[in-house]
Amino acid sequence: MRFIFFVASILFCFNLFAGETDTLKVKEISLDEVVIRSFKYDGNFRTLPVSTSTINRGNIENQNIIGIKDISALVPNLFIPDYGSKLTSPVYIRGIGSKINSPSIGLYVDGIPYFEKSAFDFDLNEIDYMEVLRGPQGTLYGRNTMGGLINVYTKSPLQYQETLISASAGNYTNLGGSAAHYEKINNSFGYSVSGNYNHSDGYFTNQYTGNKADNSDSGSGRIRLEWRIKPNLSLKLMQSLDYLDQGGYPYAVVDADTKKTGDVNYNDYSSYKRTISSTGATLIYTTEQFSINSQTAFQHLSDKQGVDQDFTPENKYFAKQNQKQSTVSQEINIKSVSGSWYKWLFGVFAFRQAIDNDVTTEYKAANYDTQKLYDIPTSGISFYHQSILNDLFIDRLSLTLGARYDYEKASNDYVAYKNTSAGQEQTDAFDSQLHFSQVTPKMALQYTLPTSKMLYVSVSKGYKTGGFNSSFERDEDRSFDPEYSWNYEIGSKLSFWDDRLKSEICLFYIDWKNQQITQPLPSGIGQRLTNAGRSESKGAEISLQGALFNGFTFYTNWGYTQATFKEYKRSETLDYAGKYLPLVPSHTFVLGGDYQIPLTSKRIDRMTVNLNYSGAGRIYWNEDNAVSQPYYGLLNGKIAVSKGIATLSIWARNISNTEYTAFYFETGGQGYAQKGKPFTCGTSLSVKLK
């Protein structure tokens, strides 16, 4: 019924505004290549021997992408579950990911590294494009990129000169507004200022309080300066501030027999508040032979969490967390800018991260609480190199060789207390250090066919350091070891019909040692990381995009992953060998299209219609594979009509109101789940001033 309503809306808009459609004047839509302007690579992403997906500004607008989680399933073999709050955003690519602690997928925003998952889920405002690189990216990007990398690029004031204002409203009292101004003072200097605000009453009602459990308010602001000091010297400065105040964790009890999720029903209000400040400075000096690039970044995160850990009306447990993170990093590289047969890059990266964490758990029935204080400074340095040899032995055959050396040191100054009516008692304390080092090589061979078609094969080593657990009950569980993988990939990037249809096909195999696995604590309350013996992940990715006739583009992709434990004894009696890895969809799929219709009506210049279907599943939630989410699909759409400087849009998500489980976990022997968001719809109005 909702789909019929959405289609009717399209027809209504068309009949209301269309007049006559002059098909001779329909603008031809081409599949423009995205030119990467990254700190480490300049060129066309389709020339890289790596499985890559790009989401450009048009995709972001037409598909109504407002956050990182919105790209889940739009990219093959990418899955970002909705955890229930922005405290953490687990990201999985090809089965590799991390539910707690440091991520296994890297995230960079304008070159600024985001080291912690608690910073991942932010509002995407004024984004130029995003790229997702699948497979280990440690050679060039290093830390936390064992499974892949997400690069986010904001709009440059030297490329865009405009003022944008927009407002939106939807059901569940989803309200939003944004403004941005881009100005180029002269050919050498430009600046941009942008900000946005979003409010939601929430989607799930807490039966105990009668109020929404997941209301939220968020806002962000960004300033960007670009200055070409000299023809061969440029400086970029970025500063952003992100604020969030949300009710969270709309979890409900899952019936052990029927596996059905009940209603949200717990007594203590749960929430998450967060402030992130990110600063970056990029200095680039270029000669005819090489360029020297410097990237300095600083990020500070402060958050507070409160959660009813039993998720019932009973007064059992309540946990509080106050956390402060500060990270400073410096990267310098030198790379060739000339030479057709040999290209090279050398770099060094160093960072220091400080984490102060205060976790209090209230045991209300027993009338006492525990307090754990963590001071975890981590520092590291790495050196990396990559060489590309073109026309190796024969024309159009290229060899890429790379290697990286990482050294990292982590400390943990830990103190634990038990607070009762009789006073405070210290229950544990230690001050430990961990040291890690590793060399990660990469090799890729590619053959470029005429008209930029390309075949490639690659081998690379993935690596993620060990670390300290933030929750443990036994001395042997204080820390966990590094994990390693060897990744094998073969793929092609082809185009047909004068580049009107482009494809990317890839097969991969990952041999994974000492995988870091999330397990419940012995008491059943809380989680820790430990290491499994051996795992493997294998699968395929297929992407197609085309502009088969004027005004219409379509896109589709499919990802398949079979990720299983090969050696993993949970205990003397539990052997999970052969079980599927949790939080890894067997399939991801998307099919969608954009149709832009220029019109001759006096009321409207053009209309754009987007409709897409995305799906994911089956997803096993735990190592025992006892509970899973079957494959499910979501239908989304958007209609935009434009006249002059104004654009009016109508959008809808989960049009079929599909019911599914967005996240599931177990604690204390009980299962809890968050339902997926229901049908939502709304409208937005944007104005672009030159």
C-alpha positions as CSV (number, residue, x, y, z in Angstrom):
1,M,0.0,0.0,0.0
2,R,2.8,2.4,0.9
3,F,4.6,1.5,-2.4
4,I,1.4,2.3,-4.3
5,F,1.2,5.6,-2.4
6,F,4.8,6.4,-3.4
7,V,4.2,5.7,-7.1
8,A,1.0,7.7,-7.0
9,S,3.1,10.6,-5.6
10,I,5.4,10.4,-8.6
11,L,2.5,10.4,-11.0
12,F,0.8,13.3,-9.2
13,C,3.9,15.4,-9.3
14,F,4.4,14.6,-13.0
15,N,0.8,15.5,-13.9
16,L,0.8,18.6,-11.7
17,F,4.0,20.2,-13.1
18,A,4.8,18.5,-16.4
19,G,3.1,20.3,-19.2
20,E,4.8,18.9,-22.2
21,T,8.0,16.9,-22.0
22,D,10.5,17.7,-24.8
23,T,12.5,14.5,-25.1
24,L,14.9,16.2,-27.6
25,K,16.1,18.4,-24.8
26,V,16.6,15.7,-22.2
27,K,20.1,16.1,-20.8
28,E,22.3,13.0,-21.5
29,I,23.5,11.6,-18.2
30,S,27.0,10.1,-18.3
31,L,28.8,8.0,-15.8
32,D,31.4,10.6,-14.8
33,E,34.6,9.2,-13.3
34,V,35.4,10.4,-9.8
35,V,38.9,11.8,-9.7
36,I,40.5,11.0,-6.3
37,R,42.3,14.0,-4.7
38,S,43.6,12.1,-1.7
39,F,46.7,12.6,0.4
40,K,48.2,9.5,-1.1
41,Y,46.8,9.1,-4.6
42,D,45.7,11.3,-7.4
43,G,43.9,9.8,-10.3
44,N,40.9,7.7,-11.3
45,F,39.8,5.1,-8.8
46,R,39.0,2.7,-11.6
47,T,42.8,2.4,-12.4
48,L,43.5,1.0,-8.9
49,P,44.0,-2.8,-8.5
50,V,41.6,-2.9,-5.6
51,S,37.9,-3.5,-5.2
52,T,36.4,0.0,-4.8
53,S,33.0,1.6,-4.6
54,T,32.4,5.4,-4.9
55,I,29.3,7.2,-3.7
56,N,29.2,10.7,-5.3
57,R,27.3,13.8,-4.4
58,G,24.4,12.8,-6.7
59,N,24.1,9.4,-5.0
60,I,24.1,11.1,-1.6
61,E,21.3,13.5,-2.6
62,N,19.2,11.2,-4.6
63,Q,19.3,8.3,-2.1
64,N,18.8,10.6,0.9
65,I,22.0,9.5,2.6
66,I,22.5,11.4,5.9
67,G,24.7,9.1,8.0
68,I,27.4,6.4,7.6
69,K,24.9,3.6,8.4
70,D,22.8,4.7,5.3
71,I,25.5,3.2,3.0
72,S,25.2,-0.2,4.6
73,A,24.2,-2.8,1.8
74,L,24.6,-0.1,-0.9
75,V,28.2,-1.2,-1.1
76,P,28.8,-4.9,-1.8
77,N,29.8,-6.9,1.3
78,L,29.6,-3.8,3.6
79,F,27.4,-4.1,6.7
80,I,27.0,-1.6,9.5
81,P,24.4,-2.8,12.0
82,D,22.3,-0.3,14.0
83,Y,23.7,-0.8,17.5
84,G,21.1,1.3,19.2
85,S,23.1,4.4,19.9
86,K,26.1,6.2,18.3
87,L,28.3,4.9,21.2
88,T,29.7,2.4,18.7
89,S,29.3,1.7,15.0
90,P,30.6,-1.8,14.1
91,V,31.6,-1.9,10.5
92,Y,32.1,-5.2,8.6
93,I,33.6,-5.7,5.2
94,R,33.9,-9.2,3.8
95,G,33.4,-10.5,7.3
96,I,36.2,-8.5,8.9
97,G,35.0,-6.1,11.6
98,S,35.0,-5.5,15.3
99,K,32.0,-5.3,17.6
100,I,33.8,-3.7,20.6
101,N,37.1,-1.9,21.1
102,S,39.1,-0.6,18.1
103,P,37.6,-0.9,14.6
104,S,39.0,-3.1,11.9
105,I,37.8,-0.7,9.1
106,G,39.5,2.6,8.8
107,L,37.6,5.9,8.4
108,Y,39.2,9.2,7.2
109,V,37.4,12.5,6.7
110,D,39.4,15.0,4.6
111,G,42.5,13.1,5.6
112,I,41.7,13.1,9.4
113,P,41.9,9.6,10.8
114,Y,39.0,8.5,13.1
115,F,40.5,5.9,15.4
116,E,37.5,5.0,17.5
117,K,34.0,3.6,16.5
118,S,32.4,6.0,18.9
119,A,33.3,8.8,16.4
120,F,32.1,7.0,13.3
121,D,28.4,7.7,13.3
122,F,28.1,11.4,12.5
123,D,25.8,13.4,10.3
124,L,27.0,13.6,6.6
125,N,26.7,17.2,5.8
126,E,28.1,18.9,2.6
127,I,29.8,15.8,1.4
128,D,31.4,15.8,-2.0
129,Y,31.9,12.0,-2.3
130,M,32.8,8.9,-0.4
131,E,34.9,5.9,-1.4
132,V,34.9,2.4,0.1
133,L,38.0,0.3,-0.5
134,R,37.6,-3.4,0.3
135,G,40.5,-5.5,1.5
136,P,43.5,-4.6,3.6
137,Q,44.7,-1.1,3.1
138,G,47.6,-1.3,5.6
139,T,50.3,-0.6,3.2
140,L,49.3,3.1,2.7
141,Y,46.8,3.6,5.6
142,G,48.0,1.3,8.3
143,R,46.2,1.2,11.6
144,N,42.6,-0.2,11.8
145,T,42.4,-0.9,8.0
146,M,42.6,-4.7,8.1
147,G,39.2,-5.1,6.4
148,G,39.1,-2.0,4.3
149,L,38.7,1.8,4.4
150,I,36.1,4.5,4.1
151,N,37.2,7.8,2.8
152,V,34.9,10.8,3.2
153,Y,35.6,14.1,1.3
154,T,33.8,17.4,1.9
155,K,33.2,20.0,-0.7
156,S,36.1,22.3,-1.7
157,P,35.5,26.1,-1.7
158,L,37.8,26.4,-4.7
159,Q,35.5,24.1,-6.7
160,Y,32.1,25.2,-5.4
161,Q,30.9,28.8,-5.0
162,E,27.4,28.8,-3.7
163,T,25.1,29.3,-0.7
164,L,22.8,26.5,0.3
165,I,19.9,26.4,2.7
166,S,17.6,23.5,3.4
167,A,14.9,22.3,5.8
168,S,13.2,18.9,6.1
169,A,10.3,17.4,8.1
170,G,9.0,13.8,8.4
171,N,6.9,11.5,10.4
172,Y,8.1,10.5,14.0
173,T,8.8,14.3,14.2
174,N,12.0,14.0,12.1
175,L,13.1,17.6,11.7
176,G,16.3,19.0,10.1
177,G,17.9,22.1,8.8
178,S,21.3,23.0,7.2
179,A,23.1,25.9,5.7
180,A,26.4,26.3,3.9
181,H,28.3,29.0,2.2
182,Y,31.2,28.5,-0.2
183,E,33.2,31.5,-1.5
184,K,36.4,32.0,-3.5
185,I,38.0,35.3,-2.6
186,N,40.4,35.0,-5.5
187,N,41.9,32.2,-7.5
188,S,44.2,31.3,-4.6
189,F,42.0,31.5,-1.5
190,G,38.6,30.1,-0.6
191,Y,36.6,29.3,2.5
192,S,33.4,27.5,3.4
193,V,31.2,27.5,6.5
194,S,28.5,24.9,7.1
195,G,26.2,23.7,9.8
196,N,23.2,21.4,10.3
197,Y,20.7,20.3,13.0
198,N,18.6,17.2,13.2
199,H,15.9,16.2,15.7
200,S,13.8,13.0,16.0
201,D,11.2,12.1,18.6
202,G,12.2,8.4,18.1
203,Y,10.7,5.3,16.6
204,F,10.2,3.0,19.6
205,T,8.0,3.6,22.7
206,N,9.2,2.4,26.1
207,Q,6.1,0.8,27.5
208,Y,7.2,1.4,31.1
209,T,7.6,5.2,30.7
210,G,5.2,5.8,27.8
211,N,7.9,7.9,26.1
212,K,10.0,7.2,23.1
213,A,13.2,5.4,24.0
214,D,15.4,6.6,21.1
215,N,14.8,10.4,20.7
216,S,17.8,12.3,19.5
217,D,19.1,15.8,18.8
218,S,22.3,16.3,16.9
219,G,24.1,19.2,15.3
220,S,27.4,19.9,13.6
221,G,29.4,22.7,12.1
222,R,32.4,22.8,9.8
223,I,34.9,25.5,8.6
224,R,37.3,24.8,5.7
225,L,40.0,27.1,4.3
226,E,42.0,26.5,1.2
227,W,45.0,28.7,0.2
228,R,47.3,28.3,-2.7
229,I,50.2,30.2,-1.2
230,K,52.3,29.7,-4.3
231,P,51.7,27.9,-7.5
232,N,53.6,24.9,-6.0
233,L,52.5,25.3,-2.3
234,S,49.0,24.9,-0.9
235,L,47.5,24.7,2.5
236,K,44.1,23.2,3.6
237,L,42.7,23.8,7.1
238,M,39.6,21.9,8.4
239,Q,37.8,22.3,11.7
240,S,34.5,20.5,12.6
241,L,32.4,20.2,15.8
242,D,29.8,17.5,16.2
243,Y,27.3,17.3,19.1
244,L,24.8,14.6,20.0
245,D,22.2,14.1,22.7
246,Q,20.2,10.9,22.3
247,G,18.0,8.5,24.1
248,G,19.3,5.1,23.1
249,Y,19.2,1.3,23.3
250,P,15.6,0.5,22.3
251,Y,16.2,-3.1,23.1
252,A,13.5,-5.6,24.0
253,V,13.5,-9.1,25.5
254,V,13.5,-11.9,22.9
255,D,11.4,-14.9,23.7
256,A,13.7,-17.9,24.0
257,D,11.3,-20.3,22.3
258,T,9.6,-18.3,19.6
259,K,12.6,-15.9,19.0
260,K,10.1,-13.1,18.7
261,T,11.1,-9.6,20.0
262,G,8.8,-8.0,22.5
263,D,8.2,-4.3,23.2
264,V,10.8,-2.0,24.7
265,N,10.0,-2.0,28.4
266,Y,12.5,-0.9,31.0
267,N,12.4,1.5,33.9
268,D,15.6,3.6,33.8
269,Y,16.0,6.2,31.0
270,S,19.1,5.3,28.9
271,S,21.0,7.9,27.0
272,Y,24.2,8.8,25.1
273,K,25.8,12.2,24.8
274,R,28.8,13.0,22.7
275,T,30.9,15.9,21.5
276,I,33.6,15.5,18.9
277,S,36.1,18.2,17.8
278,S,38.3,17.4,14.7
279,T,41.0,19.6,13.3
280,G,43.2,18.9,10.3
281,A,45.9,20.8,8.4
282,T,47.3,19.6,5.0
283,L,50.4,21.2,3.4
284,I,51.4,20.2,-0.1
285,Y,54.6,21.2,-1.9
286,T,54.9,20.1,-5.5
287,T,57.8,20.2,-8.0
288,E,58.0,18.8,-11.5
289,Q,59.4,15.5,-10.2
290,F,57.8,14.9,-6.7
291,S,55.4,16.3,-4.1
292,I,55.9,16.5,-0.3
293,N,52.7,16.2,1.7
294,S,52.1,16.8,5.4
295,Q,48.9,16.0,7.3
296,T,48.5,17.1,10.9
297,A,45.3,16.0,12.7
298,F,43.9,16.4,16.2
299,Q,40.6,14.9,17.5
300,H,39.0,15.2,20.9
301,L,36.0,13.1,21.9
302,S,34.0,13.4,25.1
303,D,31.0,11.3,25.8
304,K,28.6,10.1,28.6
305,Q,26.6,6.9,28.5
306,G,23.8,5.7,30.8
307,V,22.1,2.3,30.1
308,D,19.7,0.1,31.9
309,Q,21.7,-3.1,31.4
310,D,18.9,-5.5,32.3
311,F,16.4,-3.8,29.9
312,T,13.4,-4.8,32.2
313,P,11.1,-2.9,34.6
314,E,13.1,-4.5,37.4
315,N,15.7,-2.6,39.4
316,K,18.8,-4.8,38.6
317,Y,21.7,-3.1,36.9
318,F,22.5,0.4,35.6
319,A,25.8,1.3,33.9
320,K,27.4,4.7,33.5
321,Q,30.4,5.6,31.4
322,N,32.3,8.9,31.1
323,Q,35.0,8.8,28.5
324,K,37.5,11.3,27.1
325,Q,39.7,10.6,24.1
326,S,42.3,12.8,22.5
327,T,44.3,11.8,19.4
328,V,47.1,13.7,17.7
329,S,48.7,12.3,14.5
330,Q,51.3,13.5,12.0
331,E,51.9,12.0,8.6
332,I,54.5,13.0,6.0
333,N,55.0,11.4,2.6
334,I,56.9,12.1,-0.6
335,K,55.7,10.8,-3.9
336,S,56.5,11.0,-7.6
337,V,54.4,13.1,-9.8
338,S,56.1,12.4,-13.1
339,G,57.4,9.4,-15.0
340,S,55.2,7.0,-16.9
341,W,57.0,3.7,-16.2
342,Y,57.8,4.1,-12.5
343,K,55.9,5.7,-9.7
344,W,56.9,5.7,-6.0
345,L,55.8,6.8,-2.6
346,F,57.6,6.9,0.8
347,G,55.9,7.9,4.1
348,V,56.0,8.0,7.8
349,F,53.0,8.2,10.2
350,A,53.0,8.7,14.0
351,F,50.2,9.1,16.5
352,R,49.5,9.3,20.2
353,Q,46.1,8.6,21.7
354,A,45.0,9.1,25.3
355,I,41.8,7.5,26.6
356,D,40.4,8.1,30.1
357,N,37.5,6.0,30.9
358,D,35.3,5.8,34.0
359,V,32.8,3.0,34.2
360,T,30.3,2.6,37.0
361,T,27.9,-0.3,37.4
362,E,25.1,-0.1,39.9
363,Y,23.9,-3.4,41.3
364,K,20.6,-2.0,42.6
365,A,19.1,-5.2,44.1
366,A,22.3,-5.7,46.1
367,N,22.7,-2.0,47.0
368,Y,26.3,-1.5,45.9
369,D,28.2,-0.3,42.8
370,T,31.6,-1.0,41.2
371,Q,33.8,1.7,39.6
372,K,36.5,1.0,37.1
373,L,39.0,3.7,36.0
374,Y,41.1,3.3,32.9
375,D,44.0,5.4,31.7
376,I,45.1,4.0,28.4
377,P,47.7,6.0,26.4
378,T,48.7,4.4,23.1
379,S,51.4,5.6,20.7
380,G,52.8,4.3,17.5
381,I,55.0,5.0,14.5
382,S,55.1,3.4,11.0
383,F,57.1,3.6,7.8
384,Y,55.6,2.7,4.4
385,H,56.5,2.5,0.8
386,Q,54.8,1.7,-2.5
387,S,56.2,1.3,-6.0
388,I,54.3,1.0,-9.3
389,L,56.2,-0.3,-12.3
390,N,54.3,0.2,-15.6
391,D,54.8,-1.5,-18.9
392,L,56.5,-4.4,-17.1
393,F,57.9,-6.7,-19.8
394,I,54.9,-5.9,-22.0
395,D,52.8,-2.9,-22.7
396,R,50.0,-2.1,-20.2
397,L,51.2,-4.6,-17.6
398,S,51.8,-3.0,-14.2
399,L,53.2,-4.3,-10.9
400,T,52.5,-2.7,-7.5
401,L,54.8,-3.6,-4.6
402,G,54.3,-2.2,-1.1
403,A,55.2,-2.7,2.5
404,R,54.7,-1.1,5.9
405,Y,56.3,-1.5,9.2
406,D,54.3,-0.6,12.3
407,Y,55.4,-0.3,16.0
408,E,52.8,0.4,18.7
409,K,53.0,0.7,22.5
410,A,49.9,0.6,24.7
411,S,49.6,1.1,28.5
412,N,46.8,0.6,30.9
413,D,46.8,2.2,34.4
414,Y,43.7,0.5,35.9
415,V,42.0,0.9,39.3
416,A,38.8,-0.8,40.5
417,Y,36.6,0.0,43.5
418,K,33.6,-1.4,45.2
419,N,31.3,1.2,46.9
420,T,28.9,0.1,49.6
421,S,27.1,1.9,52.4
422,A,30.1,1.0,54.6
423,G,32.5,2.9,52.3
424,Q,34.8,2.4,49.3
425,E,37.1,-0.6,48.9
426,Q,39.8,-1.0,46.3
427,T,39.3,-4.4,44.6
428,D,41.9,-4.4,41.8
429,A,44.8,-2.3,40.4
430,F,47.5,-2.8,37.8
431,D,49.7,-0.8,35.4
432,S,50.6,-2.9,32.3
433,Q,52.3,-2.3,29.0
434,L,51.9,-4.0,25.6
435,H,54.2,-3.7,22.6
436,F,53.4,-4.7,19.0
437,S,55.3,-4.6,15.7
438,Q,54.6,-6.0,12.3
439,V,55.5,-5.8,8.6
440,T,52.6,-6.0,6.2
441,P,53.5,-6.5,2.5
442,K,51.3,-6.1,-0.6
443,M,51.7,-7.1,-4.2
444,A,49.3,-6.5,-7.2
445,L,49.6,-7.3,-10.9
446,Q,47.3,-5.5,-13.3
447,Y,46.8,-5.5,-17.0
448,T,45.1,-2.5,-18.7
449,L,43.2,-3.3,-21.8
450,P,42.3,-0.7,-24.5
451,T,39.7,1.9,-23.4
452,S,40.8,1.7,-19.8
453,K,39.5,-1.8,-19.1
454,M,41.5,-3.6,-16.4
455,L,42.2,-7.0,-15.0
456,Y,44.1,-7.5,-11.7
457,V,45.2,-10.0,-9.1
458,S,46.6,-9.0,-5.6
459,V,48.0,-10.6,-2.4
460,S,48.2,-8.6,0.8
461,K,48.7,-9.2,4.5
462,G,46.2,-7.8,7.0
463,Y,47.1,-7.0,10.6
464,K,45.4,-5.5,13.6
465,T,47.2,-4.9,16.9
466,G,46.1,-6.5,20.2
467,G,45.2,-4.4,23.2
468,F,43.5,-4.2,26.6
469,N,39.9,-5.2,27.4
470,S,37.8,-2.6,29.0
471,S,35.8,-5.3,30.7
472,F,37.3,-8.4,32.4
473,E,36.8,-10.6,35.5
474,R,40.0,-12.7,35.3
475,D,43.6,-11.7,35.0
476,E,44.1,-13.8,31.8
477,D,41.3,-11.7,30.2
478,R,43.0,-8.3,30.7
479,S,44.4,-8.2,27.2
480,F,44.1,-9.9,23.7
481,D,46.6,-10.7,21.0
482,P,47.0,-9.3,17.5
483,E,45.2,-10.9,14.5
484,Y,46.6,-11.6,11.1
485,S,45.3,-12.4,7.6
486,W,46.4,-13.2,4.1
487,N,44.1,-11.8,1.5
488,Y,43.9,-13.0,-2.1
489,E,41.9,-11.2,-4.7
490,I,41.3,-11.4,-8.5
491,G,39.1,-8.9,-10.3
492,S,38.2,-6.9,-13.4
493,K,36.9,-3.4,-14.2
494,L,35.3,-3.3,-17.6
495,S,33.2,-0.8,-19.6
496,F,30.9,-1.3,-22.6
497,W,28.9,0.7,-25.1
498,D,31.1,3.8,-25.1
499,D,31.4,3.7,-21.3
500,R,27.6,3.8,-20.9
501,L,27.8,0.6,-18.9
502,K,30.5,-0.1,-16.4
503,S,31.2,-3.2,-14.3
504,E,33.4,-4.4,-11.5
505,I,33.8,-8.1,-10.6
506,C,35.9,-9.5,-7.8
507,L,36.6,-12.9,-6.1
508,F,38.4,-13.0,-2.8
509,Y,39.7,-15.4,-0.2
510,I,40.9,-14.5,3.3
511,D,42.9,-16.8,5.5
512,W,42.6,-15.4,9.1
513,K,44.7,-16.2,12.1
514,N,44.0,-15.3,15.8
515,Q,40.7,-13.6,15.0
516,Q,39.7,-11.2,17.8
517,I,36.3,-12.5,18.9
518,T,33.7,-10.9,21.3
519,Q,32.7,-13.2,24.2
520,P,30.5,-12.6,27.2
521,L,32.3,-12.3,30.6
522,P,32.1,-15.4,32.8
523,S,29.4,-13.7,34.9
524,G,27.3,-13.1,31.7
525,I,27.3,-9.3,32.3
526,G,29.6,-7.4,29.9
527,Q,31.8,-8.5,27.0
528,R,35.5,-8.9,26.3
529,L,37.8,-9.7,23.3
530,T,39.7,-13.0,23.0
531,N,41.3,-14.8,20.1
532,A,40.0,-17.7,17.9
533,G,42.4,-20.1,16.3
534,R,41.7,-19.7,12.6
535,S,38.9,-18.4,10.3
536,E,38.4,-18.0,6.6
537,S,36.2,-15.7,4.5
538,K,35.6,-16.2,0.8
539,G,33.2,-14.6,-1.6
540,A,32.4,-12.5,-4.6
541,E,31.4,-8.9,-5.5
542,I,29.6,-7.7,-8.7
543,S,28.8,-4.1,-9.4
544,L,27.1,-2.6,-12.5
545,Q,26.2,1.0,-13.3
546,G,24.8,2.2,-16.5
547,A,23.4,5.2,-18.4
548,L,21.5,3.3,-21.1
549,F,19.4,6.1,-22.4
550,N,19.1,9.9,-21.9
551,G,18.2,11.0,-18.4
552,F,18.3,7.5,-16.8
553,T,21.0,5.8,-14.8
554,F,20.8,2.5,-12.9
555,Y,23.0,0.8,-10.5
556,T,23.1,-2.7,-9.0
557,N,25.6,-4.7,-6.9
558,W,25.7,-8.0,-5.2
559,G,28.1,-9.2,-2.5
560,Y,28.4,-12.8,-1.2
561,T,30.5,-13.7,1.8
562,Q,31.0,-17.1,3.4
563,A,32.9,-16.5,6.6
564,T,33.4,-19.5,9.0
565,F,35.5,-20.6,11.9
566,K,38.0,-23.2,11.0
567,E,39.6,-23.7,14.4
568,Y,37.9,-22.3,17.5
569,K,37.3,-24.2,20.7
570,R,35.3,-22.0,23.0
571,S,35.7,-24.4,25.9
572,E,36.5,-28.1,26.5
573,T,33.0,-29.0,25.5
574,L,32.2,-26.2,22.9
575,D,33.8,-26.4,19.5
576,Y,32.6,-23.8,17.0
577,A,34.6,-25.0,14.0
578,G,32.4,-24.8,10.9
579,K,30.1,-22.2,12.4
580,Y,29.5,-18.9,10.6
581,L,31.0,-15.7,11.9
582,P,28.5,-13.5,13.6
583,L,27.4,-10.1,12.2
584,V,28.4,-11.1,8.6
585,P,25.5,-11.1,6.0
586,S,25.8,-13.9,3.5
587,H,24.4,-11.6,0.9
588,T,24.2,-7.9,0.3
589,F,22.2,-6.6,-2.7
590,V,21.0,-3.3,-4.1
591,L,19.1,-2.4,-7.3
592,G,18.1,1.2,-8.0
593,G,17.9,3.9,-10.6
594,D,17.6,7.7,-11.1
595,Y,15.5,9.2,-13.8
596,Q,15.9,12.9,-14.5
597,I,13.1,14.5,-16.6
598,P,13.6,18.0,-17.9
599,L,10.2,19.7,-18.4
600,T,8.8,22.6,-20.3
601,S,6.3,23.6,-17.7
602,K,6.4,27.1,-16.3
603,R,6.1,25.7,-12.8
604,I,9.1,23.4,-12.9
605,D,12.4,22.9,-14.7
606,R,13.0,19.2,-14.0
607,M,12.0,16.3,-11.9
608,T,14.2,13.5,-10.6
609,V,12.9,10.2,-9.4
610,N,15.0,7.7,-7.4
611,L,13.9,4.2,-6.4
612,N,16.1,1.6,-4.8
613,Y,15.8,-1.8,-3.2
614,S,18.6,-3.0,-0.8
615,G,18.8,-6.3,1.1
616,A,21.1,-8.2,3.5
617,G,21.1,-11.6,5.1
618,R,21.3,-14.2,6.5
619,I,23.0,-12.7,9.5
620,Y,24.0,-14.9,12.5
621,W,24.2,-12.9,15.7
622,N,26.3,-15.2,17.9
623,E,29.1,-17.8,17.5
624,D,26.8,-20.7,18.2
625,N,24.6,-19.6,15.2
626,A,21.5,-20.3,17.3
627,V,19.8,-17.0,16.4
628,S,19.8,-15.3,13.0
629,Q,18.1,-12.8,10.9
630,P,17.0,-14.2,7.5
631,Y,17.5,-12.2,4.3
632,Y,15.4,-9.1,4.3
633,G,15.0,-6.2,1.8
634,L,14.1,-2.5,2.1
635,L,12.5,-0.3,-0.5
636,N,13.3,3.4,-0.5
637,G,12.5,6.2,-2.8
638,K,12.7,10.0,-3.4
639,I,11.1,12.5,-5.8
640,A,12.6,15.9,-6.3
641,V,11.2,18.7,-8.4
642,S,13.2,21.9,-9.1
643,K,12.4,25.4,-10.3
644,G,15.2,27.9,-10.5
645,I,17.0,28.0,-7.2
646,A,14.6,25.9,-5.3
647,T,14.1,22.1,-5.0
648,L,11.2,20.3,-3.3
649,S,11.7,16.7,-2.4
650,I,9.5,13.9,-1.1
651,W,11.3,10.8,0.3
652,A,10.4,7.5,1.9
653,R,12.3,4.7,3.6
654,N,11.2,1.1,4.2
655,I,8.2,1.7,2.1
656,S,6.9,-1.9,2.6
657,N,7.3,-1.5,6.4
658,T,9.4,-4.6,6.5
659,E,10.0,-6.0,10.0
660,Y,13.5,-7.2,10.8
661,T,16.0,-7.4,13.6
662,A,18.6,-4.6,13.4
663,F,20.8,-5.9,16.2
664,Y,20.8,-8.8,18.7
665,F,22.9,-9.7,21.7
666,E,22.8,-11.8,24.8
667,T,23.7,-10.9,28.4
668,G,23.0,-12.8,31.6
669,G,21.6,-15.7,29.7
670,Q,18.9,-13.6,28.1
671,G,18.6,-12.4,24.5
672,Y,17.7,-8.8,23.5
673,A,17.1,-7.3,20.2
674,Q,16.4,-4.0,18.5
675,K,13.8,-3.9,15.7
676,G,14.6,-2.3,12.4
677,K,13.2,1.2,11.8
678,P,9.6,1.2,10.4
679,F,8.3,3.1,7.4
680,T,9.4,6.7,7.4
681,C,8.6,9.5,5.0
682,G,9.0,13.2,4.8
683,T,9.7,16.3,2.6
684,S,12.5,18.7,2.3
685,L,13.0,22.1,0.6
686,S,16.4,23.3,-0.5
687,V,17.5,26.6,-2.0
688,K,20.8,27.2,-3.9
689,L,22.0,30.7,-4.2
690,K,24.9,31.5,-6.5
